[in-house]
Amino acid sequence: MDIKKLNEGLLGRLNPRIATWLFNRFKNMPVVERKVEQEFDNLLGDLEAVVKPYRQQFDIYAAIPDTGREASAIIAEMQALSDLEQPKWKDGYASGAVYHGDAAHIDFLNQVYTINSQSNPLHTDLWPSSAKYESEIVSMTARMLGAGPQADAAGSDRGICGVVTSGGTESILLAMKTYRDWARDQKNITQPEIIVPVSAHAAFDKAAEYFKIDIKRIPVAADYRADVTAAREAITRRTIALIGSAPCFPHGVVDPIEELSEMAREKGVGFHTDACLGGFVLPWAEQLGYAVPLFDFRLPGVTSISADTHKYGYAAKGTSVILYRNSDLRRYQYFTTTEWPGGLYFSPTFAGSRPGALSAACWAAMIKIGKDGYLAATRKILEAAATIKKGIQDIPELYILGDPLWVIAFGSRTLDIYQVMDYLTTRRWSLNGLHHPACVHLCVTLRHTQPGVTERFIHDLRAAVDFVRKNPDHSGTMAPIYGLAANLPVRSLVGDLLKRYIDLLYKV
Ligand SMILES: *Cc1c(COP(=O)(O)O)cnc(C)c1O
């Protein structure tokens, strides 16, 4: 870690008095500097074995081998790796991650992939099937999310439309780029800003950073849903779009999309519903009679929606859908160039070549499952989630944040919740650690609807709470990292730690 660079960065950004104070503090305290660096080294040293568990048992390929290996040997080795990793997610120990995961469904997706493995939507002449699959994925998703039948008319200038992307992050990045270019063209906004609840996905920060859009984070209310008043106060002439989540990733609660999107409509700015997580759950939950607030295109102010087919759409990883209110807006997403010696070139998303097989698998998943399949899956998930919520509520040391349907965040007012999470890790559970406030969540999927899984979770959670109550000073793997992250006053140091972690991932 380069404290000097860090200080230069700080001096550039902060009010000079504070910056000077910080600078002197660090300059005069090499002990602190060394301590932080040492702390990082210790943490990452501990993590290295966790991140790279195969170094001892498997050959390492730092360079292309001199002679190619036998296919069967490679398959056997990869099978061995997969066998080591499969039980954890397959048996329902993970939060989110694998949303369907039944063996028969996986086999079906694999079969579809095999048939389409060479397909590339960039080459529409070779694979017009890709365009068929993708246009139908978009149309099916749009119809599920409140579009009228006009969305069927492929290529029509009216009606809700969209494109298939590689995942939720790409859907969000594309939407934000679209609003930026739309606002520049239509409203002459050259310093765009978006208004985003703190609970909205990090992909909005990523979009802001990549596309030089200012991001205004607004707080959530006591129920963890976006604060509507704060949103109203945040809107300026530079605002290009407001964002709401249905539901948000951390706490699984749905923002007041109706009020927010109406506000956006009155002000003539875009409104994006991030339904990456809920797009393929909430419509079915509503049909099942659960209390689901409106979040989709039935609200006139909603101008775009992201919905992840690779989550509760039960497709293979690598697809999502970004929908727009009309194709005028969608056009700001497209890229075309007419003067490149390589020919007339266009692409709808960030990538050039794309894996057509993933779109094929997505299409196949959607029509194999059907409305009846999505309804049945959603019913099972929401029932399992209700059991888990009840189990958590029955543990006096814990409390649930907000009123979620199936992504259940819980914290504790008396125990270190990260120690609870660490204990659960020793029982093979893999939950998500969250902060501001400190809590963890379990995102319930079909994996948790298998017999015995919810019971096992509640049993292990009780044991974890018991253990932490009796051993409050026991230190696990993640608790010290979250502790450090929460206590470091200079936030860029935390970012520095994360960058070092990514470096570690790329270490052979
Ligand atoms: C998962 C998720 C995203 C991002 O999706 P990726 O597929 O991981 O890129 C965005 N928003 C919400 C609410 C999500 O749950």
The ligand as an SDF file (V2000), in Angstrom:
LIG
                    3D

 15 15  0  0  0  0  0  0  0  0999 V2000
  -27.7090   -9.6690   -8.8300 C   0  0  0  0  0  0  0  0  0  0  0  0
  -28.1710   -8.2700   -8.8530 C   0  0  0  0  0  0  0  0  0  0  0  0
  -27.6350   -7.3330   -9.7410 C   0  0  0  0  0  0  0  0  0  0  0  0
  -26.4220   -7.5880  -10.6080 C   0  0  0  0  0  0  0  0  0  0  0  0
  -26.4470   -8.7470  -11.2450 O   0  0  0  0  0  0  0  0  0  0  0  0
  -25.1930   -9.5840  -11.7910 P   0  0  0  0  0  0  0  0  0  0  0  0
  -25.9180  -10.5820  -12.5780 O   0  0  0  0  0  0  0  0  0  0  0  0
  -24.4640  -10.1350  -10.6310 O   0  0  0  0  0  0  0  0  0  0  0  0
  -24.3480   -8.6990  -12.6240 O   0  0  0  0  0  0  0  0  0  0  0  0
  -28.2070   -6.0920   -9.7610 C   0  0  0  0  0  0  0  0  0  0  0  0
  -29.2010   -5.7570   -8.9440 N   0  0  0  0  0  0  0  0  0  0  0  0
  -29.7230   -6.6120   -8.0500 C   0  0  0  0  0  0  0  0  0  0  0  0
  -30.8390   -6.1730   -7.1580 C   0  0  0  0  0  0  0  0  0  0  0  0
  -29.2080   -7.8950   -7.9760 C   0  0  0  0  0  0  0  0  0  0  0  0
  -29.6980   -8.7490   -7.0670 O   0  0  0  0  0  0  0  0  0  0  0  0
  1  2  1  0
  2  3  1  0
  2 14  2  0
  3  4  1  0
  3 10  2  0
  4  5  1  0
  5  6  1  0
  6  7  2  0
  6  8  1  0
  6  9  1  0
 10 11  1  0
 11 12  2  0
 12 13  1  0
 12 14  1  0
 14 15  1  0
M  END
$$$$
